[in-house]
């Protein structure tokens, strides 16, 4: 168990952070909390499954199955770090910044080397989500705490 302690701590921390994101989304008034609640619940369930797997002694993915040149530690760090960073960015800076940063930076970190395709997919994904959630479901995507405070101070 001692050799798995860092993985257990990281998985538990991820579960707590995504649980907080879900709870904050569920506490939000109206439909504005739906997106963070969904991200938090789905991410939290994935984190819980990961924590259970780690506690049961599941080995990490073999390095041979990794993209060329990527170490197992690097991929494990990304798999734990990206959801946490995304959730924090979503809470602080909102959907557009969090999703844009993630969609633009993650593919190159995973070894994908076609920048025009990365930009096209990122923009297409962002605008597709905008079209579905805002235009079709009449929802507001999270603006983030920083932008909420800036916009609220402008109204005073």
Phi and psi in degrees as a GROMACS rama.xvg file:
@    title "Ramachandran Plot"
@    xaxis  label "Phi"
@    yaxis  label "Psi"
@TYPE xy
-60.9195  -35.3849  UNK-2
-72.5202  -19.3406  UNK-3
-95.5426  -1.70531  UNK-4
-55.4497  -46.1947  UNK-5
-59.8512  -39.8874  UNK-6
-66.9094  -37.3827  UNK-7
-66.5907  -45.6877  UNK-8
-62.0293  -44.8759  UNK-9
-64.1296  -43.0465  UNK-10
-65.6896  -40.0275  UNK-11
-66.7794  -40.3255  UNK-12
-63.4991  -41.9584  UNK-13
-61.1605  -42.1273  UNK-14
-62.3958  -43.1382  UNK-15
-64.9339  -45.9849  UNK-16
-64.0573  -46.9677  UNK-17
-69.7789  -29.8496  UNK-18
-63.6195  -39.9339  UNK-19
-64.5951  -42.2893  UNK-20
-60.313  -43.8257  UNK-21
-63.1039  -45.3729  UNK-22
-63.3762  -41.8163  UNK-23
-63.4634  -40.1208  UNK-24
-65.1951  -38.4434  UNK-25
-72.0708  -27.5928  UNK-26
-78.6049  -19.7993  UNK-27
-63.5291  149.694  UNK-28
-81.0749  142.16  UNK-29
68.5141  -153.659  UNK-30
-84.6425  -8.14512  UNK-31
-63.3082  -24.408  UNK-32
-87  -2.20377  UNK-33
-62.4818  -46.2029  UNK-34
-62.9593  -52.2148  UNK-35
-63.3244  -32.7333  UNK-36
-64.433  -44.2198  UNK-37
-64.6407  -45.7107  UNK-38
-60.0759  -45.5185  UNK-39
-65.8502  -41.6664  UNK-40
-68.3533  -48.2453  UNK-41
-64.9755  -45.8274  UNK-42
-62.8809  -39.5128  UNK-43
-64.4465  -40.5201  UNK-44
-64.2665  -40.7424  UNK-45
-64.7377  -41.4317  UNK-46
-64.6369  -39.6055  UNK-47
-63.8535  -44.0588  UNK-48
-61.4161  -40.1098  UNK-49
-65.1264  -43.9094  UNK-50
-61.7788  -43.3849  UNK-51
-62.1126  -43.1109  UNK-52
-61.7304  -42.4677  UNK-53
-65.0695  -42.7688  UNK-54
-65.6579  -29.5766  UNK-55
-82.3228  -2.61228  UNK-56
93.7831  17.9352  UNK-57
-62.3613  133.641  UNK-58
-80.2114  149.137  UNK-59
-66.3563  165.247  UNK-60
-57.9714  135.96  UNK-61
-60.8807  146.442  UNK-62
-62.0868  -29.9696  UNK-63
-61.2309  -26.5293  UNK-64
-87.1768  0.153684  UNK-65
-82.792  158.815  UNK-66
-59.4568  154.304  UNK-67
-54.6186  127.606  UNK-68
86.095  -8.74796  UNK-69
-92.7109  131.572  UNK-70
-84.5557  160.028  UNK-71
-61.2371  -37.9606  UNK-72
-65.1392  -39.9763  UNK-73
-62.8379  -45.9949  UNK-74
-67.6876  -37.5383  UNK-75
-65.246  -41.8159  UNK-76
-60.8104  -42.186  UNK-77
-65.2343  -42.5458  UNK-78
-66.8317  -29.5295  UNK-79
-88.8954  -38.9011  UNK-80
-77.1477  -39.9533  UNK-81
-61.3433  -47.3596  UNK-82
-61.8629  -37.4784  UNK-83
-66.1784  -47.2505  UNK-84
-63.4228  -41.4256  UNK-85
-61.2925  -45.5411  UNK-86
-62.4664  -41.8558  UNK-87
-67.0971  -43.9239  UNK-88
-63.0682  -39.7427  UNK-89
-60.9177  -43.9588  UNK-90
-67.861  -42.669  UNK-91
-80.5252  -47.244  UNK-92
-115.929  -4.65859  UNK-93
91.4131  176.776  UNK-94
-60.6109  -50.0189  UNK-95
-62.0381  -45.5863  UNK-96
-70.7203  -49.7707  UNK-97
-60.0026  -47.9374  UNK-98
-70.9323  -39.7868  UNK-99
-61.7264  -47.357  UNK-100
-60.8124  -46.3972  UNK-101
-64.3179  -46.3241  UNK-102
-68.8936  -27.2809  UNK-103
-86.5795  -32.2009  UNK-104
-94.847  -30.6345  UNK-105
-65.6207  -46.7858  UNK-106
-57.2447  -45.294  UNK-107
-63.6896  -33.9153  UNK-108
-65.3907  -27.3854  UNK-109
-89.2058  0.805247  UNK-110
101.896  4.12488  UNK-111
-78.8121  128.176  UNK-112
-118.602  29.6455  UNK-113
-117.033  87.8746  UNK-114
-59.7344  -36.61  UNK-115
-65.6339  -37.79  UNK-116
-67.2118  -41.6807  UNK-117
-59.8222  -46.4464  UNK-118
-64.7027  -43.459  UNK-119
-63.2183  -43.8046  UNK-120
-66.5826  -41.4658  UNK-121
-61.4604  -48.898  UNK-122
-64.9673  -42.7781  UNK-123
-61.5988  -41.9745  UNK-124
-64.5066  -46.2751  UNK-125
-60.6173  -46.2126  UNK-126
-72.7639  -29.6092  UNK-127
-67.0197  -42.8033  UNK-128
-64.412  -41.5188  UNK-129
-57.8799  -46.6816  UNK-130
-63.5366  -44.2798  UNK-131
-71.6355  -54.1545  UNK-132
-75.8752  -42.1915  UNK-133
-84.6325  -50.0156  UNK-134
-77.2046  -42.5019  UNK-135
-85.3313  -50.7508  UNK-136
-91.6078  -2.03331  UNK-137
55.6043  42.8743  UNK-138
-103.043  159.902  UNK-139
-103.834  125.584  UNK-140
-75.6863  150.037  UNK-141
-58.0598  131.384  UNK-142
-90.5497  -17.9086  UNK-143
90.7653  151.594  UNK-144
-60.3053  -42.0171  UNK-145
-62.8525  -48.3507  UNK-146
-70.7101  -33.0222  UNK-147
-60.864  -45.9599  UNK-148
-66.6257  -39.9846  UNK-149
-64.2911  -43.8333  UNK-150
-70.1128  -36.1282  UNK-151
-67.491  -35.6391  UNK-152
-71.5977  -27.8309  UNK-153
-69.7198  -28.6395  UNK-154
-78.008  -18.2338  UNK-155
